[in-house]
Every structure is written in structure tokens, then in C-alpha cells.
Amino acid sequence: MLIFSALASTVLLFPLNVVLLGALGLLLRRRRPEALWLSWTAVTLLLVFSTRAGALLLVAPLEAQTTPLASIPPTAQAIVVLSGARLSNAPEYAHQDKPGFLTLARLQYAARLHRASGLPILVTGGKPDGSVESEAAVMARSLRDDFGVATRWQEQASDTTADNARLTAPILLGTGIQRVLLVTDAMHMPRAVRSFRAQGIEVIPAPTVFFSSERLTLNDWLPGGEGLRRSNYALHEWIGMLWYALRPAPDKSR
């Protein structure tokens, strides 16, 4: 399933989606010259969505579905932090795996929430890339070493956001915890909230990394790798939300 998901993502996401669209236009142009507009459309899409300003067309509607946490409700019982990939084999850290920059941003915010509330932290993330160490273990080590914060629970078997929720719920509910602060970046939050609520967890969204709140500069209108990366991330979330909406309801018994 993971291999199928990876292949589907490669085809549907930038840059291969627009490359295939452009190639289709070139292939069809001999029989139907007007099909060349597909190629021009592909070039235009690539240019637009490789700018940080253009990425906002995909990013902003996602981030608008959640708002920053104004205060920590007294009914919150724990903090749950979702993994967001890793930086493997970091030489400056004795070749240990370290959190990727999105994961690190989530951990930074979780540490802040922990210090403000004293709530225990659960980190969740397995080994979707086949690594020996789980992402949850990498996150727990970073919380301890980089932020001086202890992790109460680690869920180390999940490969997807749906897995995060399905495998975390028994840990939480088994200790009497039903209402949590859920920490992930703002683009990912709509899909994460839906997944956790489907497992019977009451979620208080605690989003971080709001790209749509950044001040625009001239560089934001120029094509570049960062704009394409943000567009890709947002498109991945839109596709993920559609997939979660179309598939059968999750089985809470497993």
C-alpha cells in the first residue's frame, strides 16, 4: 500500500504532473494541433506554482480552516505531536537521525505549550522510510536534548496520518485521556483533525507554521524551489483529504 501511495503521489504531484501534461500536449499535437495548449498550460502552471505567492492559491485555503491557538483550555489533558519526516544520518550529530525542519517546528511549539501548561507529551511516527529507528524516537530524543522536555508516550508504528490517529487513540484512551492539543503545521491540520476525531479523540487544534501569514516580498513572485515545495505540500494535503473522504470509515477496533 505504501509503494502504491508513493507511486500515485509521484504522478499526481509537482513536477511530474505538469511534465506529463506537457508531454501529452506534444504527443497529440500532430493529430490535433490545438492540443499544444496542454503544453503551454503545463508551463504556466509550473511557473505559477513554483513561486511562493502562487503557492498561496493552494496553501491559504488549507490554512484558513484552522486558527492559531489563543489559549490553552483547562480541559486539555495531553499534547500530541505528529511526525513530519526526518533528516537522516546527520554528521554533526554523530550520524544520528534528526527531525526534519517541519517536525522540528512542531516540536518547538509543543515544548512551548508544555512549559505553559505542564501537559504530558505523546509523539507519534513510525518508520515509513524503512529506517531502523522510528520517527517518534527521533522526536523524543530531540525534545529531550534540544528543548529539555520529557516525552511521556511514544507511538512508533504509524506510517500515515490515519495511522497516527488509529494507533495513538488506544494509548490515550487507555490512560483516560480524551481531549488533547494536537500539534502539526497549519496545512496538515485539517486532515489530522479529521483522522483523530474519527477515532473518538476530542481535538483542540494547536497549529504551527502558517505560510499564508508571511509578509510578501518581491522574491515571493519569482519562481524557485521553495515555492514549488510549498505547492507540492499543499497539493498533497488536498489529495489526502479527498482520499480520506472517499475511503471507507476507519475501523476503531484494530
Order of alpha helices (4+ residues) and beta strands (2+ residues): alpha-alpha-alpha-alpha-beta-beta-beta-alpha-beta-alpha-beta-alpha-beta-alpha-beta-alpha
